[in-house]
Structure formats: structure tokens, C-alpha cells
Amino acid sequence: MHASVVAHPNIALVKYWGKRDSRLNLPAAGSLSLTLGPVATRTSLTFGAEEDSLELNGVAVPAAKRLRVATLLDRVRDLVALEQGPAARAALGGARILSTNDFPTAAGLASSSSGFAALALAATEAAGLHLSLPQLSALAREGSGSAARSLFGGFARMHAGTRADGTDAFAEPLFDEHHWDLRVVIAVTVEGEKEVASTDGMNLTERTSPYYPAWIETVEPDVQSAMTAIAARDFDHLARIAEASALRMHASAIAADPGVLYWRGATVEVIHEVRRLRAGGLPVFFTIDAGPHVKVFTPADEVSAVVRALEATPGVLRTIVTTPAAGAHLVHG
Ligand code: DP6
């Protein structure tokens, strides 16, 4: 009836931006990511409470702001009824969830990726369910698309799938966190700015951007090329694919009506700085999610030079260094 989990966020190298089904949260195309630590979400969940409750970083989250959590818990209850019968479902009662993110505020790391990966694992474990990894990943996806990938350490690939019920829309591990000693330096450009949530941004892009179909067409070929580059640890090849994927994703969003623009001035300054560093011989590339911060990849032995250069870039407030991390896992507590 109780489980505690640690999960790390992930950053996409080939982006997820668009859904083929909103209700089941099915992605329109695949994606490919790297799970990053030491930043983490820690979640403990106990069934047997009078009603469901969620405390995030010590603050109670009202029911209206945890609809996706409620949906995921209901899905778990349905699975329990299916596996163990209706009496077992009733015996679960409410779930008391305590969750903390140790990410510094406004790090621009998708807390939904680690948050829903942690929740899916904690809830199924506490409920005594025995799900396969694809089933678990598909469950996390219903909470947040990127969460399907955070169940796995290192590099993970998300499948868009084709089935209407979404059973083939899950992530799988590609290479674990020891495959490639990379660093991802987060250049924090704005503290605490409110942005367009990624769900809203991608829905608007899909509905109104003339570039959306063109964007979606690029994704699967990019996933294939990125897998080849990662297998060979070919940094320059991965750099080309990842930057192109990020820029095309943002181009499709900027072309929405009204345009969805996540960048600030400092975001653009960092892009130019990364290009300048690369022209000077430093292996480095950037990617950007649904926010103004820039995530800069580099081999471990180049990280100090990259941190120095980014911290001297106009508009960069600070940097956070992250490393490839393990998948979501159970812990004592
Ligand atoms: C730009 O996973 O947050 O970070 O499924 O609607 O919860 P929902 O979206 P979410 O979107 C992530 C978008 C992205 C790219 C990525 O992580 O692939």
C-alpha cells in the first residue's frame, strides 16, 4: 500500500511537439531524450487514505490543479479492478502523495517528466500491480508525454504508435546512463517567468501553424539519425540533428496564431555563443524546450570551458550542470 520513488527529468534531443489524441495524450510523432541528474523528483504514495491528496514541495495542491494526477490514479484503480477484482479496488481507498522537486526554481527542466514517471511507478507499486515496462511507460504518458521517457535511464526513445487505445505509445530504453559521458549545462536566462504550458503551446501549434505538418514530417527521420549518432557517440552528428529538431519545433510554434514564442533576448544570445564556441573548435550544441532557458551539451572534459563562456554571456543569470542519470526507481522511505 506504500511506495517511494526517485525519478529524474529528461531533455529531448528530438522533440515531442504535437498530439494525435488529446484524451489519451498520444503523441503525433516519436521523440528521443536523455535522462538527467542529479536533479530529481522524490515521491512517496500511500493508499488507504480517506481521499486523494497531493503535497508538492510541502504545499497542498487543490483538486482543480491536479486533474492529471486524478486521472492517473483512476487508471491505476481500474487496472487493480481488472487484475485483482472490484473488492481490491475498493480496498485501496484514497492516495496520499508527498512529492518534492529538488530542482532550483526556474531551471526550465520539465518537472512533469520526472513527476509523472515517479507517480506512475509509485502508484502501481503501492497498488501491487505488475505492469510491464511498456505498460508502465504508457501509463506515465497519460500524465505527461515526456514522462514516458523518464522511466528509463540514459537515452530513451518514445514511440508514437498507431493504435487508438495508445497501448503502443510508450518509450523504450536505448543506451543507459553510462553509454556516453556527456554534460548538459542549463543556462538559466529568466527567473520565475510564467510561460505558455507545453500542452497549450503544442495544441495551438497543431491547430493553427501552417508549419506543423512539415515539422511532424521531420521527426521520425531525425529519431533514426539520432539513434545512429548516439550509438557511434558521434557528437557532431548528434549536434546537427538536435539543434535542427529544436529550431524546427520552435519555428512551428512561432508560426502559430497567435505565435508561441518561448525565447527571450538571452536565449538568442546563448544560441549565438554556442555557435561561436563551436566555430572555435569546442564540441558543443544547444537545445531549447517550452521556455526561455538553453540546455547546452558538451563532453565531460569540456564542461568548465562551456560553463565559463555561458556565464559570461549577456542575460545568463546562472548555470546548472547535469549529467546522464538512471531511470525512475524505488527507494526506501
Ligand atoms: C518541449 O510532456 O510537458 O519539452 O504531454 O502535454 O504534458 P504533455 O507535454 P510535455 O511536453 C514536452 C515538450 C518539450 C519537448 C519534449 O520534452 O520532447
Residues whose N, C-alpha, C, O or C-beta is under 5 A from the ligand:
A	BS01	DP6	A12 V14 K15 Y16 S31 S112 G143 S144 G145 S146 A147 S198 T199 D289 A290
